[in-house]
Amino acid sequence: MRLVLTCRLGGPEHSPATTVTLRRALKASFARVEVDGLDEVDVHLTLGGTVTSAEGHGGVHHLRYSAARRRLTVNVVVPASEVARSAPAGALAPHLCTMSRRIAERCAPGDADAVAHALAVACREALDTLPGSG
């Protein structure tokens, strides 16, 4: 499956290098996952910070699936309060786990548990490449 990841950083305390590492690792991990009827996942990731808090509703929202295009678009918002309490991997992990579950429920309802697990493993592998994930 192909992954498109765009990141919006909420302040200067976020390292663009972290998002580049995350993008590369997630693309490689997601490439190994196959979901019937889904070719591409387009993730818009917002990390809250001092400039843009991103506190709002937080989490995974605006999940849109196009069966005709075999593409899913999802927004993931990580609140500044969570980013401040944890390393990037720790702050992102619960959100990517929720995203995995929501993708599976939307695109593979008959096999949601297996698909959610495969996606969660792919996300965990990617997060393990981030600094401070140790």
Summary of the structure (lengths in Angstrom):
residues: 134
radius of gyration: 14.1
end to end distance: 27.1
largest distance: 42.9
contacts: 440
relative contact order: 0.20
helix: 46%
strand: 25%
